[in-house]
Each structure stands twice: as C-alpha cells, then as structure tokens.
Amino acid sequence: MSLSELTTYQCSSSSTNRLLGVYVWAITAITILLSVSSRVNANPQNKLTQFFVVEPRTLEVNENVLSFEYSTDKDAINFKIKIIKPEEYVYRAQENDNVFENEHIRIYIIPNSNSRNAYVFGINHQNVYFDGIYNDSAGLTLDWDGQWDYQVQTSENHWEVTGKIPWRNFPFKSHSSLQRVQFLVSKHGNNAQKIISSAPSYTNYTSFFDNLKSIDVKIPKISNVEIFPYYSLNHSLLIDKTQHNFGGDIFWQRSQNEYIDITIHPDFGQVESNELVVNFSAIEQFFNEQRPFFTRNQTLFDVSGSESLFLVHTPRIGGASVYEDVESRDIIAATRYSISGNDASYSILLASEENNDIAFGRDFAATRAKFNTDSGTLGLSANFVNTPSLNRQSKVLGVDYFLSISDNFEISLGGVESLVQHSNDTNGYGFWLQSSYEKNDVHLHEFNFFVYEPSLDINDIGYVKRVNRKQLEYEYSFLIPKINSSFIKNMIISTEIEAKTNFDNENLPFQLGLSSQLSIENDASIELGFEWLTAGKDDNLTRDYYSTLLDRSWSAEVVYESKEYEFGQFEGELVFGLENWSGRFHVVELALKTNIFDEIYSEIALSQYQSESWLNWAEENFVDEFKFDEIALDLRMNYRFLESHEVRLRFELVAGDAVGISNNLIDRTGHRQALNKPDNFAFSEAAFQFRYKYSLTKLTAIFFSYTFGGEFEDEENTYSRSRLFSNAIKQKTTIVYFLKHVSHFDNNISFKLSPSRGNLPKTNQSLYLV
C-alpha cells in the first residue's frame, strides 16, 4: 500500500488515525530536512550578468541583457537563465534536436579542464531543445542525446529557463570524486545575427577551450545502463518485398570514466535520407553519420586534417564501399570500449558486416589513444580493415598533436601512413600543419600546409577529399568593429592565398581571394567576394590520366541575408565569372524561410547553375565540353503539435541539360585537341520524404516515413524543365514505406513529457525529465 493510500485509508479506530497522521507528518519532516540538507551541501549560487558580443566580433560588453545563475551539487549543475531584453519573438515550427533559427540559449559544459570536447545544450523560447557535442575537428554535431531537464516561461517583456544537467551525462578523465568542470553560456539572436557570450571567446576563436570559467565539483561514483531496442519494417513497393529488422544499442557507463557500448544490427535512428546530390566530379560526396551508436561516445575518434581528412569515417561501416560495387551491407554487431585515466584516454571500436549476395562482409577495427598535457594533446591512432571479397587488408596509422602556445596562438599537426595488402601492395604517407594566431581580437591569421602522397589510401574506414597534393594556404582577417556610417555597423575584411602542386610537380592554379562581411543597421548582412586563379592544370578531372590544362579564371560573389520580418527571412546569393576554358558562368540561389501558418514552418530554396564551358570526363584522356544548365528546387516543411507529434516533409528536384561543344583529347602537356561534337543529354532526379514522429518520451519514439526517389536520363535535351521534373517523379527507382519503434530503458531515469504547449507570450511551457 502506497503512502497516498495510507493517508486516505479510513480506519474505525481514532487512535489508529492519529498514529497514521503522526507517521505522515514524520515522513514529510524527514523529506524537508533532507531537501534542506542537500541545498546546504550544494555549492553557493553564482550569478553572471556581464556578457561579450562575440558575433560580430567586437567584444563589446553587454550588461542587463542576460543573467545566468547556477549552483552545483553532487548530482548536477542547476541553472536559471533570464533573457532580460529579448529580440522580437520569432516563432518557428521546429523539431527538437535541430539548430534553431530564432533567438535561443546555449550552455557549453566541458567535463575536463583540458578536454577539447564541449557538450552543448540549446533551448529557445518556444520550449524546443537540442543537445550535441562541439569540438575543434568536427564542429557541432547533434546526434548525441543527454539526460537533462528544463522549464521555459515567457512573457511580453522577457523569457527565462530553469533546469538542471546531471553529471552522469559526461565522461570524466578519472574516477576521482573531485572534478574540474568548465562552462560557457551564450545567447544567439535571430538567425545568429548577434551572439553574446559569458566569456570574451567563442567556438570559432583561437584558444576557445582555454578561456572558459572553471569550477570544482564533488561527484559520487556513476554507474548507468541504457538500452535502446528497436523494431523496424521496411516495405518496398517496387519489388513488393517486406523486411523486418530487430536490433538495438546498449550503452553501459561503468563509472565516470569507463564506457562499454554494444550494438546489434544498428539502424538509422532519425529515419533520415541523405540530401539529393548530382555529382559528376571525381571527388566523393561526403555524408554525415546518423546512426546513434556511431555518434555517441565517439568523439575520441574525431581526428581530422586538411582536405576534409577524417581518420575514422563511420559511414564506411555498413555503407558503400569505394573499392567494390556494393551500396551497403547489414552490420552483424559492433562494440566500443572507452576509458580515461588521469591524463590519458583510450578507445577501441570493432565492427563486422554480414555477407550478402554480392560480396562478403568486411571487418573493422579502430583504436585510439589520447594524452593530455597542460598546453596540448597528443593522439595515436591505428585502423584495420579486412575486405575478403578482394583479399584486401588495410592498415592506417596516425599521430596528431595540438599545442596551445598562448591564448592567441594555436598549432595543430598530424601525420598518417597507410599500408595496403592487395594484388599490388602499396603504402603512402601524409602530414599536415595548421595554425591560427589572433592579435588584439582584431587581426586573425590562419595557416595551413599539407602533403599527401598519391599512394596514401585511408578510404577503407577513413575519408579524404583528394591526395597527390602539396598545398599551402594562408588567410588573414581584419575586423573593423565600428564604422562612421549610418548604414554599416562593422566589417570584416579577409584575404586568402592558396598555392599548390602535386608529386609530378605540375603547375596547378594559384588562387588569390578577397572578401568582406558587412553587418548593416537593419540587422541584415552582406558578403562580397572576389577570387582569381591563374592558368594551370586540373589533375582530378581525368582521374589518373593526363592532367587537363585550364585557362585563367575568376569569380565574384554577393550574398545577402535579410533581417527577420514578420513573414520570415530571405537569403540570396549570386556568383558569376569565367571558368575552365574561358567560359562565362553564374550561380543564383534564393531561399525563403517562413511560417505558412502559425504551426507550419517552411524553407524554400531555388538555385540555378549555368556555364558556357562545363567539363565532363568521358574516358581515359578524353574530356567533353558542354554548355550546361542545371536547376534545383528544395522544399522543406515542419509541423510540430501537441509537444509529442512532429511531421516533416521534404521534396527535392534537380534537372539539367547539356549541349555538346567539343570532344577533346588531352595530351601529355595538358593541352586539348578538339575531335568532334559530343552528344547532347538531359537528366533529372527527384526525392520525396514524408516523416511522422511520435515521441512517447524524450528518447522513445515511433517513426513512420514514406520515401520515393526517381531518375530520368535522355540523350536528347529537347525536354522542358517541367517535363524533366515530371519524368523523374514518374520513373521511380525507389518507393519505400518505413515503420520503426525505438524504446529506451534506463536503470536510473524515467521520462515524462508535459502535454502543455503554446506559442503565445504569457504561457508556461515545460519539458520534465523525472
């Protein structure tokens, strides 16, 4: 019998009633005493009221705009944030776990004083949240989900947030009960036109992690197990086939500094499809990871270098193979073990794929060790991949070092070596050096130098945009914080130099760029840019055949982003110039973000690319030149209602046509010889997805989606744009219904979602995690 039942139970004896009354009062008194004791043992409350303007980068002090009060105890950091002078309320029908376009708060928590990872918690005035991880290498990623609670209150003149973030969210460097934690609080204005921060630093600043407030907290031993079982049904209408999948993730936090994670048949937890991309180039398209297992507790493997190099690119696991004609394989299982001790962290990741009708499954192993010092970090990496279908074994070894010389000067360098055993054994190396130097918060210097051998091959489990490169880059930015103008508030002027060659010492184009960013008085922004390239060879166009000599080229760019109006906000971009073999080109992009109705938020983007000298590799040393025209339409709509229901719709269309100019043979020197006229062609692609999500709790949800994709190609380019679009929609190559249920079980925390929601001021909106 529960306590509430005891207090309402009717007893015929009055003495029994009195005893029960005394018992209830005793329990109540003890509860109050324990609560008071907990508050007494908590750290004294602190309050921050001084904030700095970090975007635009003026570092002007703002007071009485925002206040942040916090206190800590053995379980969590408790906070209260009051936005004293909010911007104009802008309501967006946004989903949780998406970066906001309107005014919001971000709290950055760094669990170790010398860590390079910050856990980010975002909240806006509409009671929508996101959480994720920020680091220097990968930037901000939102696939990490934490256990925390908050409550939002809005009024006509201000809005405020109260809540707490438990320590169990974070991995610490040791099992010690005394830990040093850093934090930062920032407020982002509508469309990030203005950002203020509790420190005169932000994520794009040099030594960001070295300029944050530190506190010491006592934390008891943490142990927690989370289980995410799922069931999904995938039905293809084209082949009338239904596939049932069962699997799940287990995240076991054994202590503050030790994790064991296991996944069986991992699935895409967000039920998202990759963006529609038409790629004619030799450079592989990069897609982000979306599976929860490969994003959670994975930050130790976030090692990146120049040319978008990633030593571990987890979409390779279970994804398309670079060396086989295989789009994807199912994963049997994967596991990861991570531990930190004193000033060192270690992790190992293992995964195995299932065999299918096309090829045998691959086996992956990635290991990582990271050592922290007072001024920097040293990392060691080793990756192994076995591809039995090709009898191929790949090993990649890496070392990276980050050094913070001062608050204004940082250096990052790394080296990587690949060893591949295949029909012809190969090995290659690469290294990079990057640095940034700030002077007086006005001058910023960035330097990048890298060398990648042609035989460097990390793509079994990693990613790099291109190899066979020796490249030097330098960029200088100068901030003019205040301008004596009624139109311009501040300006950033940047210049960039890029010089490169390859291991054949070919003359690749030298690049010079100049740009400026202007913040104007009506809270809009303008970007102006100019880029000039010398004549030189393109050593990627023809893959591994003769490099193609290109003419001198240039481009000019104008980007405008409006202020936030009642109907929404719009953006425009125009790029024009000369490219390839002295052909004029232009790119036009227009985007509108608006609420069609109070509850429906939409984004519409339209773009056109047109070139009089578009080059496409035909075969071997042959390159075709076309007059090329491509149009793309991207429509997104979000509808969120009753707190727990979210609907998303996305529709993408791409269509283009090419009129042949000449088919060219490229000789050893890179010069071209026109032979004949290539055939014209037209193409179009379409992709559509409807997704419904019902959140039973913060981490338990039911997804349903309907997706289709279509492609159309024709050697005659006599089709209008509308016919190209309609043909792509009609000739569907994929039609899929997808149903998925993800559950969450935690041995410490349960969840309850408040059903209340409103979009008008003077309402209270809450999300409770009990």
Secondary structure, 3 states (H helix, E strand, C coil): CCHHHHHHCCCCCHHHHHHHHHHHHHHHHHHHHHHHHHHHHCCCCEEEEEEEEEECCCCCEEEEEEEEEEEECCCEEEEEEEECCCCCCCCCCCCCCCCCCCCEEEEEEECCCCCCEEEEEEEECCCCEEEEEEECCCEEECCCCCCCEEEEEECCCCEEEEEEEEHHHCCCCCCCCEEEEEEEEEEECHHHCCEEECCCCCCCCCCHHHCCEEEEEECCCCCEEEEEEEEEEEEECCCCEEEEEEEEEEEEEEECCEEEEEEECCCCCCCCCCCCCCCCCCCCCCCCCCCHHHCCCCHHHCCEECCCEECCCHHHCCCCCCCCCCCCCCEEEEEEEEEEECCEEEEEEEEEECCCCCCCCCEEEEEEEEEECCCEEEEEEEEEEEEHHHCEEEEEEEEEEEEEEECCEEEEEEEEEEEEECCCCEEEEEEEEEEEEEECCCEEEEEEEEEECCCCCCCCCCECCCCCEEEEEEEEEEEECCCCCCCEEEEEEEEEEEEEECCCCCCCCCEEEEEEEEEECCCCEEEEEEEEECCEEECCCCCCCCCEEECCEEEEEEEEECCCCCCEEEEEEEEEEEECCCEEEEEEEEEEEEEEECCEEEEEEEEEEEEEEEEEEEECCEEEEEEEEEEEEEEEEEEEECCCEEEEEEEEEEEEEEEEEEEEEECCCCCEEEEECCCCEEEEEEEEEEEEEEECCCCCEEEEEEEEEEEEEECCCCCCHHHHHHHHHHCEEEEEEEEEEECCEECCCCCECCCCCCCCCCCEEEEECC
